[in-house]
Amino acid sequence: MTSTLPPIVQAVSGAVGSAFANGLTYPLDLATTRLQLHRKRTSTNGLYDGIRILVHIIRRYGLTALYDGIMTDTGASLVSNFCYYYVYSFLRNSVLRYRYNDTKAKISLPVVQELFLGFIAGVASRAVSMPLNLITLRLQAERDADDEENSDEDQAVGLSSVVKLIYSEHGLSGFWRGFQTTILLSLNPSITLAVFQIYRRVVDRLSRSRSSAIKPSPKEAFIGGAMSSSIAVAILYPLILAKVRLQAQRKTTSTSTLGSILLDALKSPGGLYQGLEMQVVKGFLGQGVSFLIKERIEQFIVESYLRSRRKHGKPDVA
């Protein structure tokens, strides 16, 4: 169903779904960031440490501190996912129109082509949303830095202060710090969507005997999105960890590179997968909800359109 809809519809549904999912899982995202930045951590139990971090934040700063940076992060999710789904669906429809003179959902592209189209869309979306992502990361890391310095001040750093700080440290280009690593991570949504497309094809084949034409069901959409995200995260997690640590650095004289950060992480107790458990849980819930809402919005639009045609005595579109 998805690929038959106009790019703007897919972009809006994807953006709205991601925003809802982001609000639901944001505390997990905050805990994941803190885990990824804890280089002196001795425990390797990611889920336990993540829960401990959340409890510590609530006790010291209050419940609202679990949502430090949520506004910029939600904005980044809206912008990134709108751009991603728009570019991806536009490119996919263009390829189908060029190769088959058709844009029907039942026509499947090879997995390699799906990955390539997703990668291009991912680079475009991350280039647009990266400044907001970086600001969010710094907002999430501020109180963590205060804890490591044993500061008794519980003062939260505001959005404008973080923006000024980033600009003073690295200039305008600082808002795209670590973009080279981000380009590689553009494979994340690409892999996620490619796996989800494969999952949908399997579901379609197994459910042809069902009388309902609505596919996938809410449960299937959630499971597919959650599973796809978990697979993508597991494959690319070392790069995710390196990107977070690179972007969280404040010193303008830092000479850290992707290679040096990965080597440093390899020597730490958690290794290259420090915080993976929380990242997978966050992605499992977040992407599952995101795909679920996206599919339901698209279903609502299609059903509303068909009802409108029937009301005016027009036949359904094949």
Secondary structure as GFF3:
##gff-version 3
##sequence-region A 1 318
A	DSSP	three_ten_helix	2	4	.	.	.	ID=ss1
A	DSSP	alpha_helix	7	37	.	.	.	ID=ss2
A	DSSP	alpha_helix	46	61	.	.	.	ID=ss3
A	DSSP	three_ten_helix	63	67	.	.	.	ID=ss4
A	DSSP	alpha_helix	70	100	.	.	.	ID=ss5
A	DSSP	alpha_helix	111	148	.	.	.	ID=ss6
A	DSSP	alpha_helix	159	170	.	.	.	ID=ss7
A	DSSP	three_ten_helix	172	176	.	.	.	ID=ss8
A	DSSP	alpha_helix	179	185	.	.	.	ID=ss9
A	DSSP	alpha_helix	187	206	.	.	.	ID=ss10
A	DSSP	alpha_helix	218	248	.	.	.	ID=ss11
A	DSSP	alpha_helix	258	267	.	.	.	ID=ss12
A	DSSP	three_ten_helix	271	273	.	.	.	ID=ss13
A	DSSP	alpha_helix	276	311	.	.	.	ID=ss14
###
